[in-house]
C-alpha cells in the first residue's frame, strides 16, 4: 500500500539535502546494461523532454539523489529546467507560485498548500527552484476528488462545477487496462481486495491529473527539461502517469527512473528489474528511512 496512502507522522525540522556515498546506491542503465552515474543520466536528457523520477516516499537515499539529479539538470541545462511534483495538488498552484516568488512565508505555504507530512524530504527541491527562479508544477489531483472517486466512481466527477473541473484533466478520463491494471491488482492483493473498480478509477484520476498538468505546462514550454517526482508505481514501465502523458502529448520524449530498495543490493537481478525503467535506482536497504 506504500504507493497509495499518505502516511501521517510528526514533521521533523527541515534539513538540506546532504551528499550521499555512491556505496549506498546503484544506478543501472537498461540501454547500456551497466552501472552509470547521475551525470550520465542527466546527459541522456539532451534528447528527452521529461525525466520521471519514481521514488519510494520514505527512501532517504532516493530523496538525496532526486536533489542531485535536479541540481545537475539545473547546472547542465541553465534556464531550461522545470520541476513537477506529485506532492502538491493542482488547486495549490497559486499558493506555490506565491511562495516561489517570495510573496508569502514558508510557514503559510506549508499550511495552505497542504504540504505532505514529510515535506522536509522535498524542501531542498523547492528551495533550489525558488533560488534559481525555476517553475514548479503542482501536478496532483486534489485529494477530495480522488476520495470522491474512491466512493462514487469516476462518473461522479461530472457533477462538479466549472471551477472544480478546472483542477482536473478533461472528462471522461481514460482508465488504462492491460499491464497497468494487472500490476495494480497485484500490488493491491487481487480482485477481492478492490471491492469494486472505484479505487482503480481513483488511481487513474491521480495519474491522469499529473499527466495533464505536465502536458499543459510542456505545451507552453517545449524548450524546457521537466523533472517529474512521483511514487515509483506511477511511472514504472512507463505506465500510469507516463502512459497518460503520451495520450495528452504524443510527441513528448520520456525517460524514467524506477527506484527500489532491494534485499539483494550486493547482487541485484538487473534482468528482472530492467522492465521497470530506462534507469533502475537501487538503494541500500541498511540505510535509515526518512520516516
Secondary structure as GFF3:
##gff-version 3
##sequence-region A 1 291
A	DSSP	three_ten_helix	22	24	.	.	.	ID=ss1
A	DSSP	beta_strand	25	29	.	.	.	ID=ss2
A	DSSP	beta_strand	34	36	.	.	.	ID=ss3
A	DSSP	alpha_helix	38	44	.	.	.	ID=ss4
A	DSSP	three_ten_helix	45	47	.	.	.	ID=ss5
A	DSSP	beta_strand	50	55	.	.	.	ID=ss6
A	DSSP	alpha_helix	60	76	.	.	.	ID=ss7
A	DSSP	beta_strand	81	89	.	.	.	ID=ss8
A	DSSP	three_ten_helix	90	92	.	.	.	ID=ss9
A	DSSP	alpha_helix	93	100	.	.	.	ID=ss10
A	DSSP	alpha_helix	106	112	.	.	.	ID=ss11
A	DSSP	alpha_helix	120	132	.	.	.	ID=ss12
A	DSSP	beta_strand	136	140	.	.	.	ID=ss13
A	DSSP	alpha_helix	143	152	.	.	.	ID=ss14
A	DSSP	three_ten_helix	154	159	.	.	.	ID=ss15
A	DSSP	alpha_helix	162	165	.	.	.	ID=ss16
A	DSSP	alpha_helix	179	188	.	.	.	ID=ss17
A	DSSP	alpha_helix	191	194	.	.	.	ID=ss18
A	DSSP	alpha_helix	198	220	.	.	.	ID=ss19
A	DSSP	beta_strand	225	231	.	.	.	ID=ss20
A	DSSP	three_ten_helix	232	234	.	.	.	ID=ss21
A	DSSP	three_ten_helix	236	238	.	.	.	ID=ss22
A	DSSP	alpha_helix	241	248	.	.	.	ID=ss23
A	DSSP	beta_strand	254	261	.	.	.	ID=ss24
A	DSSP	three_ten_helix	265	267	.	.	.	ID=ss25
A	DSSP	alpha_helix	270	273	.	.	.	ID=ss26
A	DSSP	three_ten_helix	274	276	.	.	.	ID=ss27
A	DSSP	beta_strand	279	283	.	.	.	ID=ss28
###
